[in-house]
């Protein structure tokens, strides 16, 4: 069980938004849905060789309180 004091990072959840420009094209943007408090934890990290240099890769796990319907695109 997570204590409320562990939720010490603010996250902005956004969803993709596509706007037609009226000339057959479109612009893709992100629209803010909600700002929440979350707990972030490092899951893994590594360095990989890439084009004569090192590329870092870091993954996180975010835990937040139930906030209604969330979708993976956010």
Backbone as numpy.savetxt, mean C-alpha at the origin, in Angstrom:
# Nx Ny Nz CAx CAy CAz Cx Cy Cz
-3.17 -11.41 19.84 -4.02 -10.23 19.84 -3.13 -8.99 19.84
-3.48 -8.03 19.03 -2.71 -6.80 18.92 -3.25 -5.74 19.87
-2.32 -5.07 20.55 -2.71 -3.97 21.42 -2.82 -2.71 20.58
-3.67 -1.80 20.99 -3.89 -0.57 20.23 -2.60 0.24 20.12
-1.71 0.14 21.10 -0.46 0.90 21.06 0.49 0.40 19.97
0.27 -0.80 19.43 1.10 -1.32 18.34 0.74 -0.71 16.99
-0.42 -0.09 16.90 -0.86 0.53 15.65 -0.32 1.96 15.62
0.94 2.09 15.20 1.63 3.38 15.31 2.04 3.97 13.96
1.56 3.40 12.86 1.87 3.92 11.53 0.58 4.33 10.83
0.62 5.48 10.16 -0.56 5.92 9.42 -0.45 5.48 7.97
-1.49 4.84 7.49 -1.54 4.40 6.10 -2.69 5.10 5.39
-2.46 5.47 4.15 -3.52 6.03 3.32 -3.92 4.95 2.33
-5.15 4.49 2.41 -5.66 3.49 1.48 -6.26 4.23 0.29
-5.84 3.84 -0.90 -6.29 4.48 -2.12 -6.86 3.45 -3.08
-7.64 3.91 -4.03 -8.15 3.02 -5.08 -7.84 3.65 -6.43
-7.64 2.80 -7.44 -7.35 3.35 -8.78 -8.57 4.04 -9.36
-8.32 5.12 -10.08 -9.40 5.90 -10.68 -8.99 6.21 -12.11
-9.85 5.90 -13.06 -9.58 6.17 -14.47 -10.53 7.26 -14.94
-9.95 8.32 -15.51 -10.74 9.46 -15.98 -10.57 9.57 -17.49
-11.69 9.60 -18.23 -11.65 9.81 -19.67 -11.34 11.27 -19.95
-10.45 11.53 -20.91 -10.07 12.91 -21.21 -10.91 13.54 -22.31
-11.89 12.81 -22.83 -12.78 13.37 -23.83 -12.28 13.25 -25.25
-11.06 12.80 -25.45 -10.51 12.66 -26.80 -10.14 11.21 -27.09
-10.69 10.28 -26.36 -10.42 8.87 -26.58 -9.34 8.31 -25.68
-8.67 9.17 -24.96 -7.63 8.71 -24.03 -8.16 8.68 -22.61
-7.29 8.30 -21.73 -7.70 8.29 -20.32 -6.48 8.52 -19.44
-6.74 9.00 -18.26 -5.72 9.25 -17.27 -5.99 8.35 -16.07
-4.96 7.67 -15.61 -5.12 6.82 -14.44 -4.51 7.52 -13.24
-5.28 7.61 -12.17 -4.86 8.30 -10.95 -5.21 7.41 -9.75
-4.84 7.86 -8.58 -5.21 7.18 -7.33 -6.05 8.14 -6.51
-7.16 7.63 -5.98 -8.07 8.41 -5.17 -7.99 7.93 -3.72
-7.79 8.86 -2.80 -7.72 8.50 -1.38 -9.09 8.05 -0.89
-9.10 6.90 -0.19 -10.34 6.36 0.36 -10.43 6.67 1.84
-9.38 6.32 2.58 -9.40 6.52 4.03 -7.96 6.49 4.56
-7.73 7.17 5.66 -6.46 7.10 6.37 -6.68 6.32 7.65
-5.83 5.32 7.91 -6.02 4.44 9.07 -4.70 4.29 9.83
-4.80 3.85 11.07 -3.64 3.48 11.86 -3.37 2.01 11.65
-2.10 1.64 11.54 -1.75 0.25 11.26 -0.47 -0.14 11.98
-0.24 -1.44 12.04 1.03 -1.98 12.55 1.75 -2.57 11.36
2.99 -2.12 11.13 3.80 -2.64 10.04 4.90 -3.52 10.60
5.11 -4.67 9.99 6.17 -5.59 10.40 6.95 -6.02 9.16
8.27 -6.05 9.28 9.09 -6.56 8.19 8.91 -8.06 8.09
8.68 -8.54 6.88 8.51 -9.97 6.66 9.81 -10.57 6.15
10.39 -9.94 5.15 11.66 -10.44 4.62 12.39 -9.32 3.90
13.66 -9.53 3.70 14.47 -8.58 2.98 15.67 -9.29 2.37
16.07 -8.84 1.20 17.24 -9.45 0.57 17.81 -8.48 -0.46
19.05 -8.76 -0.86 19.71 -7.98 -1.90 20.04 -8.92 -3.05
19.74 -8.48 -4.26 19.95 -9.28 -5.45 20.85 -8.54 -6.43
21.73 -9.25 -7.15 22.53 -8.58 -8.17 21.63 -8.17 -9.34
21.85 -6.95 -9.82 21.03 -6.42 -10.91 21.82 -5.37 -11.67
22.19 -5.66 -12.90 22.88 -4.71 -13.78 24.12 -4.11 -13.12
25.02 -4.96 -12.68 26.28 -4.55 -12.04 26.07 -3.75 -10.77
24.97 -3.95 -10.09 24.70 -3.27 -8.82 23.84 -4.22 -7.97
23.48 -3.77 -6.79 22.59 -4.55 -5.93 21.20 -3.93 -5.92
20.20 -4.78 -5.99 18.82 -4.33 -5.88 18.28 -4.85 -4.57
17.71 -3.98 -3.77 17.13 -4.38 -2.49 15.66 -4.71 -2.66
15.21 -5.71 -1.95 13.81 -6.12 -1.98 13.36 -6.32 -0.54
12.32 -5.62 -0.14 11.83 -5.67 1.23 10.32 -5.81 1.21
9.79 -6.75 1.98 8.34 -6.92 2.06 7.87 -6.65 3.48
6.66 -6.17 3.60 6.06 -5.84 4.89 4.70 -6.51 5.01
4.26 -6.63 6.24 2.91 -7.08 6.53 2.22 -5.97 7.31
1.06 -5.55 6.84 0.30 -4.49 7.50 -0.90 -5.10 8.20
-1.09 -4.73 9.46 -2.24 -5.18 10.23 -3.03 -3.95 10.62
-4.33 -3.96 10.32 -5.18 -2.84 10.73 -6.50 -3.38 11.23
-7.21 -2.55 11.96 -8.51 -2.95 12.48 -9.52 -3.05 11.34
-10.58 -3.83 11.56 -11.61 -4.00 10.54 -12.14 -2.64 10.13
-12.23 -2.44 8.83 -12.60 -1.12 8.32 -13.67 -1.21 7.23
-14.51 -2.19 7.26 -15.51 -2.35 6.22 -14.92 -2.99 4.98
-15.60 -2.85 3.87 -15.15 -3.56 2.67 -13.86 -2.98 2.09
-12.82 -3.78 2.09 -11.56 -3.44 1.45 -11.37 -4.40 0.30
-10.73 -3.93 -0.76 -10.46 -4.80 -1.91 -8.95 -4.82 -2.16
-8.43 -5.88 -2.76 -6.98 -5.98 -2.98 -6.40 -4.85 -3.82
-7.21 -4.19 -4.65 -6.69 -3.10 -5.49 -6.32 -1.87 -4.68
-6.74 -1.79 -3.44 -6.45 -0.61 -2.61 -5.01 -0.65 -2.14
